[in-house]
Amino acid sequence: MWGLFKKKTQPTVAEPVESPAIAETLSTSDVPAKLPAETVPVAVLVTVVEEKKGWLDKLKTGLTATRNKLGLNVLFAGKLDEETLEQLEAQLLMADCGMPATQHLLDDLRKRWKAAGGAGDPRAMLVDALTDLLKPLEQPFAVAKEAPFVIMIAGVNGAGKTTSIGKLAKYLQGQGASVLLAAGDTFRAAAREQLAIWGERNNVTVIQQAGGDPAAVMFDAVAAGKARGTDVVMCDTAGRLPTQLNLMEELKKAKRVIGKAMAGAPHEVLLVLDGTTGQNAIAQVKAFDDALGLTGLVMTKLDGSAKGGVICAIAKERPIALRFIGVGEGIDDLRPFVAREFAEALV
C-alpha cells in the first residue's frame, strides 16, 4: 500500500544506515516503501523498531487471558506425550479453537515431535504449528488505485464497528491516504454522533443524515469521494444479527447501491467481530460471507477475552483474510494481523 498516495511530499533522506544492530532487529519489510531501506535515517528505523516492540508487548499482554486459559506452562513442563496432548486438547477447546482446528494442531504437533525424534521444544513446535494454520489469514490490507477505494463495514450490534472505522481511518491517514466516512447507521443517533466524533478527532469529513435510507447515504458518500478526489471512502452500517433476514436484505441492497455509485465498488467488504463472542464468531462469518461476499475480517476486543483461539477456528473452517486485530481502546490499537506475531504472543 506504500507509495500509492502521492499527495504528501517525500521526507528528506539522511545518511545511509550502517548499524548492524538495527539491521538485525528490523527487516526491510518493516520499512515504508516511500523510504528505501538503504537510505532510511537511523532515527526513523529506531522509531519503527520501538513502535513494533510496543505493539508486540501490547499484543502479548492483550492475549494474557487466552494464554492463561491454555495453561501451557504446566502442559509443557515435560515431554510431549499423549497425556500432554489430551490435556492440550481440552485447553484448546476451552480457548474456543473449535474441534477441527484443535484436531489439526494436535496432529501437526505429533508429526513435528516424531520428526524431531521425540526431542526438542514443544512450545516452539506449537508456535510453528499455529503459524502455519493461521498464515492463510495473513493477507496485507492493500488499498488499490481506484479513486476512491470504497470499504463497506458490517457486523452485529456492539461488535465495535464504529470505533474500528475511526481507528482504521487513523491508520490509513498514517499511510498517506485521504479519508471520507459515510454514517450508514441512519436510525441510531448515537452511532452518527460517535462517527462524527471520530471524524473530528481524525479531521475527516462524515457524510450523514438522520432517519434516511442507509444506501442513499452511502451513494452520496461515494459520489462525494469521487468529486473531491478522496483516496478512501468507508461506509458504516447498522449492527444486525444474521437471523434478522430483513436487515440482511437491507445490507445486500446497500452493497448494490454502492456498486451503482461506482462500478466495482465496494472494493473491500469487512466484517467486524467481537473477540469475546468465541465460537459464535464462526456463525457470523458464515452468514455475512454468504450475504455479502466478505473480503476480510476485523477482530476487536482480544484484550478482554479468553477466547482468542477462535481465530484458529476461523482459519480452519472459514479462512477469510483477517485484516486487522484490536487489543486495546487507543486509536493506534488496531493493527494488521501477522500470524507468527499472534502465535508467539499466544504461546
Secondary structure, 3 states (H helix, E strand, C coil): CCCCCCCCCCCCCCCCCCCHHHHHHCCHHHCCCCCCHHHCCHHHHHHHHHHHHHHHHHHHHHCHHHHHHHCHHHHCCCCCCHHHHHHHHHHHHHCCCCHHHHHHHHHHHHHHHHHCCCCCCHHHHHHHHHHHHHHHHCCCCCCCCCCCEEEEEECCCCCCHHHHHHHHHHHHHHCCCCEEEECCCCCCHHHHHHHHHHHHHHCCEEECCCCCCHHHHHHHHHHHHHHHCCCEEEECCCCCCCCCHHHHHHHHHHHHHHHHHCCCCCCEEEEEEEHHHCCHHHHHHHHHHHHHCCCEEEEECHHHCCCCCHHHHHHHHCCCCEEEEECCCCCCCEEECCHHHHHHHHC
